[in-house]
Amino acid sequence: MTEGYCVKCKAKREMANATKVTMKNGRKAMKGKCPKCGTGMYRILGN
């Protein structure tokens, strides 16, 4: 699981349903949901 920051809960949490995506500029990121509140979470990964 990937850890990300939830802006709604204001805490770091493990992402639920995390998937690897590529942004428009070519960088890789993880996209998922907060398991507690359901808000979308995003984490930019290194190259």
DALIN-V302163 format. One record per helix or strand of 3 or more residues. SS is the DSSP state (~ for helix, > for strand). FROM is the first residue (numbers start at 0). LEN is the number of residues. Records with the same first field share a line. If there is no record, write none. Layout:
SS=FROM-LEN / FROM-LEN
This chain:
>=2-4 / 10-12 / 27-7 / 39-5
